[in-house]
Amino acid sequence: MQEPSIGNVILDDSCRDTHVVNEMDMPVLVMGGKSLVVAASPEGILVSDKESSSHIKPYVENLTQQIMFAEKSWGSFQIIDVEDESLTIKVTLNAGHGMNYHSHAHRHEVWTVVSGEGTVLRDGGERNFKVEEGHSALKRVEEAYINKGEISNLDGLSVDMGSWRFNLRASNTEPLLRLNVESRGNRKLCMDKAEEILRIVKDD
């Protein structure tokens, strides 16, 4: 590693022989570091002096936490939310690359394209798409539900429909729309309404 840091890193002038790799959006600040290795990722944070860093393997092998981030030849994936019956994963495709998807009989999946443009192949058909600015999509969803439920714009767009509710908001740091749908224990209703909202987001 030729450069002393990769990613959003700040090293003060008193650092010596210290290298930092930061794969996260939040900054890493190191002050007074001497012969340190610092690595920060969604899977965890490592801080070690360089002499001890070669002995990391037995400690890592005892970790049982689920892998939260991985880089692939086509891009990367990052688990951003884990619930009892749901998992939210951010998938990033590199320009010019594609990935295979296999359906699963024992779980439901909702895919939301939040940024960029590309081509989707589904059931033998091909569909081109392009995602516009998130705030335009928020406005479109609000207009669709304006006379159907109680609306709040305190944190993005929140709509209470009585038996179910949702919150849709744009990320301040990434080109993402985040959708949360809740009901009184009716999982199928949540899935159906999520698909309904996503159709509006994508202007289907």
SEDOSE-984294 format. One record per residue (C-alpha): x, y, z; residue number from 1. Coordinates in steps of 0.2 Angstrom, whole numbers, plus 5000, padded with zeros to 4 digits. Layout:
<pts>
c1: X&c2: Y&c3: Z&pos: NUM
...
</pts>
This chain:
<pts>
c1: 5000&c2: 5000&c3: 5000&pos: 1
c1: 5009&c2: 5015&c3: 4994&pos: 2
c1: 4997&c2: 5029&c3: 5000&pos: 3
c1: 4995&c2: 5031&c3: 5019&pos: 4
c1: 4976&c2: 5031&c3: 5017&pos: 5
c1: 4962&c2: 5025&c3: 5006&pos: 6
c1: 4944&c2: 5032&c3: 5008&pos: 7
c1: 4937&c2: 5046&c3: 5019&pos: 8
c1: 4952&c2: 5047&c3: 5031&pos: 9
c1: 4961&c2: 5061&c3: 5041&pos: 10
c1: 4978&c2: 5058&c3: 5048&pos: 11
c1: 4986&c2: 5072&c3: 5059&pos: 12
c1: 5003&c2: 5078&c3: 5056&pos: 13
c1: 5010&c2: 5068&c3: 5071&pos: 14
c1: 5005&c2: 5051&c3: 5063&pos: 15
c1: 5020&c2: 5040&c3: 5058&pos: 16
c1: 5021&c2: 5024&c3: 5047&pos: 17
c1: 5002&c2: 5023&c3: 5049&pos: 18
c1: 4990&c2: 5016&c3: 5035&pos: 19
c1: 4971&c2: 5017&c3: 5035&pos: 20
c1: 4958&c2: 5010&c3: 5024&pos: 21
c1: 4941&c2: 5016&c3: 5026&pos: 22
c1: 4927&c2: 5008&c3: 5016&pos: 23
c1: 4913&c2: 5017&c3: 5025&pos: 24
c1: 4905&c2: 5034&c3: 5021&pos: 25
c1: 4908&c2: 5041&c3: 5039&pos: 26
c1: 4926&c2: 5049&c3: 5041&pos: 27
c1: 4940&c2: 5040&c3: 5051&pos: 28
c1: 4952&c2: 5052&c3: 5061&pos: 29
c1: 4968&c2: 5045&c3: 5067&pos: 30
c1: 4979&c2: 5056&c3: 5079&pos: 31
c1: 4996&c2: 5052&c3: 5085&pos: 32
c1: 4996&c2: 5035&c3: 5077&pos: 33
c1: 5013&c2: 5026&c3: 5076&pos: 34
c1: 5016&c2: 5011&c3: 5066&pos: 35
c1: 4997&c2: 5007&c3: 5065&pos: 36
c1: 4985&c2: 4998&c3: 5053&pos: 37
c1: 4967&c2: 5004&c3: 5054&pos: 38
c1: 4954&c2: 4996&c3: 5043&pos: 39
c1: 4935&c2: 5001&c3: 5044&pos: 40
c1: 4921&c2: 4992&c3: 5034&pos: 41
c1: 4903&c2: 4988&c3: 5037&pos: 42
c1: 4909&c2: 4971&c3: 5044&pos: 43
c1: 4920&c2: 4978&c3: 5058&pos: 44
c1: 4934&c2: 4989&c3: 5062&pos: 45
c1: 4952&c2: 4984&c3: 5065&pos: 46
c1: 4965&c2: 4994&c3: 5074&pos: 47
c1: 4982&c2: 4986&c3: 5077&pos: 48
c1: 5001&c2: 4990&c3: 5077&pos: 49
c1: 5009&c2: 4983&c3: 5062&pos: 50
c1: 5019&c2: 4970&c3: 5071&pos: 51
c1: 5003&c2: 4962&c3: 5078&pos: 52
c1: 4993&c2: 4963&c3: 5062&pos: 53
c1: 5000&c2: 4947&c3: 5055&pos: 54
c1: 4992&c2: 4937&c3: 5070&pos: 55
c1: 4974&c2: 4942&c3: 5066&pos: 56
c1: 4968&c2: 4926&c3: 5058&pos: 57
c1: 4964&c2: 4916&c3: 5074&pos: 58
c1: 4953&c2: 4930&c3: 5080&pos: 59
c1: 4944&c2: 4933&c3: 5064&pos: 60
c1: 4940&c2: 4914&c3: 5063&pos: 61
c1: 4931&c2: 4915&c3: 5079&pos: 62
c1: 4919&c2: 4929&c3: 5073&pos: 63
c1: 4902&c2: 4922&c3: 5069&pos: 64
c1: 4894&c2: 4938&c3: 5063&pos: 65
c1: 4885&c2: 4938&c3: 5046&pos: 66
c1: 4895&c2: 4945&c3: 5032&pos: 67
c1: 4889&c2: 4963&c3: 5029&pos: 68
c1: 4899&c2: 4968&c3: 5014&pos: 69
c1: 4907&c2: 4960&c3: 4999&pos: 70
c1: 4915&c2: 4965&c3: 4983&pos: 71
c1: 4912&c2: 4955&c3: 4967&pos: 72
c1: 4918&c2: 4956&c3: 4950&pos: 73
c1: 4901&c2: 4964&c3: 4945&pos: 74
c1: 4901&c2: 4977&c3: 4959&pos: 75
c1: 4897&c2: 4975&c3: 4978&pos: 76
c1: 4883&c2: 4971&c3: 4990&pos: 77
c1: 4880&c2: 4978&c3: 5008&pos: 78
c1: 4867&c2: 4972&c3: 5021&pos: 79
c1: 4860&c2: 4989&c3: 5028&pos: 80
c1: 4845&c2: 4982&c3: 5039&pos: 81
c1: 4841&c2: 4966&c3: 5047&pos: 82
c1: 4824&c2: 4962&c3: 5055&pos: 83
c1: 4816&c2: 4945&c3: 5061&pos: 84
c1: 4808&c2: 4942&c3: 5045&pos: 85
c1: 4816&c2: 4953&c3: 5032&pos: 86
c1: 4833&c2: 4958&c3: 5026&pos: 87
c1: 4838&c2: 4974&c3: 5016&pos: 88
c1: 4853&c2: 4973&c3: 5005&pos: 89
c1: 4860&c2: 4987&c3: 4994&pos: 90
c1: 4867&c2: 4980&c3: 4978&pos: 91
c1: 4879&c2: 4991&c3: 4967&pos: 92
c1: 4882&c2: 4986&c3: 4949&pos: 93
c1: 4898&c2: 4993&c3: 4941&pos: 94
c1: 4895&c2: 5002&c3: 4924&pos: 95
c1: 4895&c2: 4989&c3: 4910&pos: 96
c1: 4892&c2: 4974&c3: 4921&pos: 97
c1: 4877&c2: 4963&c3: 4925&pos: 98
c1: 4873&c2: 4949&c3: 4938&pos: 99
c1: 4862&c2: 4934&c3: 4937&pos: 100
c1: 4847&c2: 4932&c3: 4948&pos: 101
c1: 4838&c2: 4916&c3: 4954&pos: 102
c1: 4821&c2: 4916&c3: 4961&pos: 103
c1: 4817&c2: 4908&c3: 4978&pos: 104
c1: 4802&c2: 4897&c3: 4981&pos: 105
c1: 4802&c2: 4900&c3: 5000&pos: 106
c1: 4804&c2: 4919&c3: 5001&pos: 107
c1: 4797&c2: 4935&c3: 4993&pos: 108
c1: 4809&c2: 4948&c3: 4986&pos: 109
c1: 4806&c2: 4966&c3: 4981&pos: 110
c1: 4820&c2: 4974&c3: 4970&pos: 111
c1: 4820&c2: 4993&c3: 4970&pos: 112
c1: 4831&c2: 5002&c3: 4957&pos: 113
c1: 4836&c2: 5018&c3: 4966&pos: 114
c1: 4849&c2: 5026&c3: 4954&pos: 115
c1: 4856&c2: 5025&c3: 4937&pos: 116
c1: 4850&c2: 5016&c3: 4921&pos: 117
c1: 4851&c2: 4999&c3: 4913&pos: 118
c1: 4842&c2: 4984&c3: 4907&pos: 119
c1: 4832&c2: 4971&c3: 4916&pos: 120
c1: 4828&c2: 4953&c3: 4909&pos: 121
c1: 4813&c2: 4945&c3: 4916&pos: 122
c1: 4803&c2: 4930&c3: 4910&pos: 123
c1: 4811&c2: 4931&c3: 4893&pos: 124
c1: 4807&c2: 4950&c3: 4891&pos: 125
c1: 4819&c2: 4964&c3: 4891&pos: 126
c1: 4815&c2: 4981&c3: 4899&pos: 127
c1: 4826&c2: 4997&c3: 4899&pos: 128
c1: 4825&c2: 5009&c3: 4914&pos: 129
c1: 4831&c2: 5025&c3: 4920&pos: 130
c1: 4829&c2: 5032&c3: 4938&pos: 131
c1: 4826&c2: 5050&c3: 4940&pos: 132
c1: 4830&c2: 5061&c3: 4955&pos: 133
c1: 4822&c2: 5055&c3: 4971&pos: 134
c1: 4813&c2: 5070&c3: 4976&pos: 135
c1: 4803&c2: 5069&c3: 4960&pos: 136
c1: 4798&c2: 5052&c3: 4964&pos: 137
c1: 4793&c2: 5057&c3: 4982&pos: 138
c1: 4781&c2: 5070&c3: 4975&pos: 139
c1: 4773&c2: 5058&c3: 4964&pos: 140
c1: 4770&c2: 5046&c3: 4978&pos: 141
c1: 4763&c2: 5060&c3: 4989&pos: 142
c1: 4751&c2: 5065&c3: 4975&pos: 143
c1: 4745&c2: 5047&c3: 4973&pos: 144
c1: 4740&c2: 5046&c3: 4992&pos: 145
c1: 4735&c2: 5064&c3: 4996&pos: 146
c1: 4717&c2: 5060&c3: 4997&pos: 147
c1: 4718&c2: 5043&c3: 5004&pos: 148
c1: 4727&c2: 5044&c3: 5021&pos: 149
c1: 4735&c2: 5055&c3: 5034&pos: 150
c1: 4751&c2: 5063&c3: 5027&pos: 151
c1: 4766&c2: 5070&c3: 5036&pos: 152
c1: 4782&c2: 5078&c3: 5028&pos: 153
c1: 4792&c2: 5079&c3: 5044&pos: 154
c1: 4804&c2: 5065&c3: 5039&pos: 155
c1: 4802&c2: 5062&c3: 5021&pos: 156
c1: 4785&c2: 5056&c3: 5016&pos: 157
c1: 4775&c2: 5047&c3: 5029&pos: 158
c1: 4757&c2: 5041&c3: 5026&pos: 159
c1: 4745&c2: 5033&c3: 5038&pos: 160
c1: 4732&c2: 5023&c3: 5030&pos: 161
c1: 4724&c2: 5016&c3: 5046&pos: 162
c1: 4727&c2: 4997&c3: 5043&pos: 163
c1: 4745&c2: 5000&c3: 5036&pos: 164
c1: 4757&c2: 5015&c3: 5035&pos: 165
c1: 4773&c2: 5019&c3: 5026&pos: 166
c1: 4788&c2: 5031&c3: 5026&pos: 167
c1: 4798&c2: 5035&c3: 5010&pos: 168
c1: 4813&c2: 5047&c3: 5011&pos: 169
c1: 4828&c2: 5052&c3: 5001&pos: 170
c1: 4845&c2: 5049&c3: 5008&pos: 171
c1: 4855&c2: 5064&c3: 5012&pos: 172
c1: 4872&c2: 5056&c3: 5007&pos: 173
c1: 4868&c2: 5043&c3: 4994&pos: 174
c1: 4856&c2: 5043&c3: 4978&pos: 175
c1: 4844&c2: 5032&c3: 4987&pos: 176
c1: 4826&c2: 5031&c3: 4992&pos: 177
c1: 4822&c2: 5022&c3: 5008&pos: 178
c1: 4805&c2: 5013&c3: 5010&pos: 179
c1: 4797&c2: 5006&c3: 5026&pos: 180
c1: 4780&c2: 4998&c3: 5026&pos: 181
c1: 4771&c2: 4993&c3: 5042&pos: 182
c1: 4755&c2: 4984&c3: 5046&pos: 183
c1: 4747&c2: 4976&c3: 5061&pos: 184
c1: 4755&c2: 4959&c3: 5058&pos: 185
c1: 4749&c2: 4957&c3: 5040&pos: 186
c1: 4765&c2: 4953&c3: 5031&pos: 187
c1: 4757&c2: 4950&c3: 5014&pos: 188
c1: 4748&c2: 4967&c3: 5015&pos: 189
c1: 4765&c2: 4975&c3: 5018&pos: 190
c1: 4773&c2: 4966&c3: 5003&pos: 191
c1: 4758&c2: 4971&c3: 4991&pos: 192
c1: 4759&c2: 4989&c3: 4997&pos: 193
c1: 4777&c2: 4990&c3: 4995&pos: 194
c1: 4776&c2: 4984&c3: 4977&pos: 195
c1: 4762&c2: 4996&c3: 4974&pos: 196
c1: 4772&c2: 5011&c3: 4980&pos: 197
c1: 4787&c2: 5005&c3: 4970&pos: 198
c1: 4777&c2: 5005&c3: 4954&pos: 199
c1: 4773&c2: 5023&c3: 4958&pos: 200
c1: 4791&c2: 5027&c3: 4962&pos: 201
c1: 4797&c2: 5019&c3: 4945&pos: 202
c1: 4781&c2: 5027&c3: 4936&pos: 203
c1: 4775&c2: 5011&c3: 4929&pos: 204
</pts>
